[in-house]
């Protein structure tokens, strides 16, 4: 293999590894950095496992029809791009709901909604929401004081 041509620590010609292996490469930190096989294989969905309880319940959330931040950083690690949630909702009247969206989005047309469709019946749904770098999403719930169950569980996340 020919010597690498360097000028001020920059390659000045193409590199042919001639079937040799690059080793001891660090994980990428910039968009154009080299990535190791281990790093690439780790990308994708990460299953949280088997949580024993809900992460948030009706008393932890505000249900007045306005959007609020939902900080997921206590469960979701840095580097996550989106989060998958299970939402369960039940009320004494129909049409209570919860919507979720990426923090900073302003349009609700892309905010998935889980509704209590009939009084006294549990409804649940699964939503995937993009998160910001702080692992925060936004939610909006409306319950008119009739919510008996509103439960959010983080099932996993995408890296």
C-alpha positions as CSV (number, residue, x, y, z in Angstrom):
1,X,0.0,0.0,0.0
2,X,1.4,3.4,-0.9
3,X,2.0,6.1,1.7
4,X,-0.8,8.4,2.3
5,X,-0.3,11.9,0.9
6,X,-1.1,14.4,3.6
7,X,-1.2,18.2,3.6
8,X,-2.0,19.9,6.9
9,X,-3.6,16.6,8.1
10,X,-5.9,16.3,5.1
11,X,-5.8,13.5,2.5
12,X,-4.6,14.7,-0.9
13,X,-5.4,11.6,-2.8
14,X,-7.9,8.6,-2.8
15,X,-7.2,5.8,-0.5
16,X,-7.4,2.1,-1.5
17,X,-7.3,-0.1,1.6
18,X,-6.3,-3.1,-0.6
19,X,-8.4,-5.5,1.4
20,X,-6.9,-4.3,4.7
21,X,-9.1,-3.3,7.6
22,X,-9.4,0.1,9.4
23,X,-9.4,-0.5,13.2
24,X,-9.9,1.5,16.3
25,X,-12.3,4.0,14.7
26,X,-14.2,6.1,17.2
27,X,-18.0,6.5,17.0
28,X,-19.0,9.3,14.6
29,X,-19.8,12.8,16.0
30,X,-20.3,14.7,12.8
31,X,-22.5,13.9,9.8
32,X,-19.6,13.0,7.5
33,X,-17.6,10.9,10.0
34,X,-16.8,7.2,9.5
35,X,-19.0,4.8,11.4
36,X,-18.1,1.4,12.8
37,X,-20.1,-1.8,12.1
38,X,-21.0,-2.0,15.7
39,X,-22.3,1.6,15.7
40,X,-24.4,1.1,12.6
41,X,-25.8,-2.3,13.8
42,X,-27.0,-0.5,17.0
43,X,-29.1,1.9,15.1
44,X,-32.8,1.3,14.9
45,X,-35.5,0.4,17.4
46,X,-34.6,0.0,21.1
47,X,-37.1,-2.0,23.1
48,X,-37.4,-0.6,26.6
49,X,-38.1,-4.0,28.1
50,X,-41.0,-4.7,30.5
51,X,-41.9,-1.5,32.4
52,X,-43.8,-2.3,35.6
53,X,-46.0,0.8,35.7
54,X,-47.1,3.8,33.6
55,X,-44.7,6.6,33.1
56,X,-47.4,9.2,33.4
57,X,-51.0,8.9,34.7
58,X,-54.0,11.3,34.7
59,X,-52.8,13.2,37.8
60,X,-49.4,13.9,36.2
61,X,-50.9,15.6,33.1
62,X,-52.9,18.7,32.4
63,X,-56.1,18.0,30.5
64,X,-57.3,21.5,29.5
65,X,-57.0,21.3,25.7
66,X,-53.6,23.2,25.5
67,X,-50.2,21.7,24.4
68,X,-47.6,21.0,27.1
69,X,-44.1,19.6,27.1
70,X,-43.6,16.0,28.1
71,X,-40.0,15.4,29.2
72,X,-39.0,11.8,28.4
73,X,-35.3,12.2,29.2
74,X,-35.7,10.2,32.4
75,X,-36.3,7.1,30.3
76,X,-35.1,7.8,26.8
77,X,-31.4,8.1,26.2
78,X,-29.6,11.0,24.4
79,X,-29.5,10.4,20.7
80,X,-33.0,9.1,20.3
81,X,-34.8,10.4,17.2
82,X,-38.4,9.3,18.1
83,X,-40.3,7.5,20.8
84,X,-43.1,4.9,20.7
85,X,-45.8,5.4,23.3
86,X,-48.8,3.3,24.5
87,X,-51.6,5.5,25.6
88,X,-54.7,4.3,27.5
89,X,-57.7,6.6,28.0
90,X,-61.1,6.1,29.7
91,X,-63.6,8.7,30.9
92,X,-67.2,9.0,32.2
93,X,-68.3,10.7,28.9
94,X,-67.3,10.1,25.4
95,X,-64.8,12.2,23.4
96,X,-62.0,12.9,25.9
97,X,-58.7,12.7,24.0
98,X,-54.9,13.1,24.0
99,X,-52.8,14.2,21.0
100,X,-49.0,14.1,20.8
101,X,-46.6,15.9,18.4
102,X,-43.0,16.8,18.0
103,X,-42.0,19.7,20.2
104,X,-42.1,22.9,18.2
105,X,-44.5,21.6,15.6
106,X,-47.6,23.9,15.2
107,X,-50.0,21.9,13.0
108,X,-52.2,19.4,14.7
109,X,-53.1,17.6,11.4
110,X,-49.9,15.5,12.0
111,X,-50.6,15.0,15.8
112,X,-51.9,11.4,16.4
113,X,-55.0,11.4,18.6
114,X,-56.2,8.7,21.0
115,X,-59.9,9.2,22.1
116,X,-62.2,7.8,24.7
117,X,-64.9,6.8,22.2
118,X,-67.6,5.7,24.6
119,X,-68.3,6.5,28.2
120,X,-66.8,4.0,30.6
121,X,-64.9,2.0,28.0
122,X,-61.0,1.8,27.8
123,X,-59.4,2.7,24.5
124,X,-55.7,2.5,23.8
125,X,-53.4,3.4,21.0
126,X,-49.8,3.3,20.0
127,X,-48.1,6.4,18.6
128,X,-44.6,7.2,17.4
129,X,-43.5,10.8,17.9
130,X,-40.3,12.4,16.8
131,X,-38.5,14.0,19.8
132,X,-36.2,17.0,20.1
133,X,-32.6,16.6,21.2
134,X,-33.7,16.9,24.9
135,X,-36.1,13.9,24.4
136,X,-39.2,16.2,24.8
137,X,-42.4,15.9,22.9
138,X,-45.7,17.8,23.3
139,X,-49.1,16.5,24.4
140,X,-52.6,18.0,24.5
141,X,-55.3,16.3,26.5
142,X,-58.9,17.3,27.0
143,X,-61.0,15.5,29.7
144,X,-63.5,18.1,31.0
145,X,-63.0,16.6,34.5
146,X,-64.4,13.2,33.4
147,X,-61.1,11.3,32.8
148,X,-60.8,8.3,35.0
149,X,-57.8,6.8,33.2
150,X,-55.1,8.5,31.2
151,X,-51.9,6.5,31.1
152,X,-48.8,6.9,29.0
153,X,-46.0,4.3,28.8
154,X,-42.8,4.6,26.8
155,X,-42.3,1.2,25.0
156,X,-39.1,2.1,23.2
157,X,-37.3,4.5,21.0
158,X,-35.5,4.8,17.6
159,X,-31.9,5.9,17.5
